[in-house]
Amino acid sequence: MHANKNLLKKFYTCLQHRDHEGISKCYCPDATFSDPVFTHLQGREVLAMWHMLLERGKDLAVKFADLDASYTIGRGRWEATYTYSGRQVHNLIHSKFTFRDGLILTHEDSFSLWRWSWMALGIPGLVLGWSPPLQKKVRDTAHEALSKFIETHPQYQ
């Protein structure tokens, strides 16, 4: 098994155990992260995002599969099940990675924001989850929450 595949297994295992400190050891200091909600995070923002999500996601359950990696690139698939605003969310996520010096340099997750909106927001998400204004609101709310989290956690400033 390639060392970077082991790194991905470590990353997802830390995610399963809600171990944000372990996750932080998987990323390069200048790593980037992007998904349909948290777009264009860099460096400490990436680590802060995972810390925030794991701290808030008390009932988060993670399953992962189909990990593959070479010296420079990797991919995986994972499922996150958790409660958001009193609603059960089951998110199906595909991940792409690049590596540098045995650590994650870039991490891009993809999932259906419309599907997520439907599960997380109910009828408004079902009806409007595809619309740019609702998607912008979801992104803005997430980025505001991350900014506030960083303000109260000096290790990410």
Residue pairs with C-beta under 8 A, 6 or more apart in sequence:
2 69
2 70
2 71
3 102
4 69
4 70
4 71
4 74
4 97
4 99
4 102
5 67
5 68
5 69
5 74
7 26
7 69
7 74
7 99
7 102
7 103
7 104
8 67
8 69
8 74
8 76
8 97
9 67
10 22
10 26
11 23
11 26
11 104
12 62
12 64
12 67
12 76
12 78
13 22
14 20
14 22
14 23
14 26
15 23
15 50
15 54
15 62
15 64
15 78
16 61
16 62
16 63
16 64
18 54
18 57
18 60
19 54
20 47
20 50
20 51
20 54
20 55
23 47
23 50
23 54
24 47
24 50
24 51
26 103
26 104
27 46
27 47
27 103
27 104
27 107
28 100
28 101
28 103
28 104
28 105
29 43
30 42
30 43
30 105
31 42
31 43
31 46
31 103
31 104
31 105
31 106
31 107
32 40
32 41
32 42
32 46
32 105
32 106
32 107
33 41
33 42
33 45
33 46
33 49
33 106
33 107
33 108
33 109
34 40
34 41
34 107
34 108
34 109
35 93
35 108
35 109
35 110
35 111
36 109
36 110
36 111
36 112
36 113
36 116
36 135
37 113
37 116
37 138
37 139
37 142
38 49
38 139
38 142
38 143
38 146
39 139
41 49
41 146
44 150
44 155
44 156
44 157
45 146
45 150
45 156
46 107
47 156
48 146
48 149
48 150
48 153
48 156
49 146
51 149
51 153
51 156
52 145
52 146
52 149
53 60
54 60
57 82
59 82
59 83
60 80
60 81
60 82
61 80
61 81
61 82
62 78
62 79
62 80
62 81
63 78
63 79
64 76
64 77
64 78
64 79
65 76
65 77
65 78
66 75
66 76
66 77
67 74
67 75
67 76
68 74
68 75
68 76
69 75
69 97
69 99
71 99
72 98
72 99
73 96
73 97
73 98
73 99
74 96
74 97
74 98
74 99
75 94
75 95
75 96
75 97
76 94
76 95
76 97
77 92
77 93
77 94
77 95
78 93
78 95
79 90
79 91
79 92
79 93
80 89
80 90
80 91
80 93
81 88
81 89
81 90
81 91
82 88
82 89
83 89
84 119
84 120
85 120
85 121
87 119
87 120
87 121
87 122
88 119
89 116
89 119
89 120
90 119
91 111
91 115
91 116
91 119
92 111
92 112
92 115
93 109
93 110
93 111
94 109
94 110
94 111
95 107
95 108
95 109
95 110
96 106
96 107
96 108
96 110
97 104
97 105
97 106
97 107
97 108
98 104
98 105
98 106
99 105
113 129
113 135
113 138
114 125
114 129
114 130
115 129
116 125
116 129
117 124
117 125
117 126
117 128
117 129
117 134
117 135
117 138
118 125
118 126
118 129
119 125
121 129
124 134
125 134
128 134
129 135
149 156
150 156
150 157
151 157
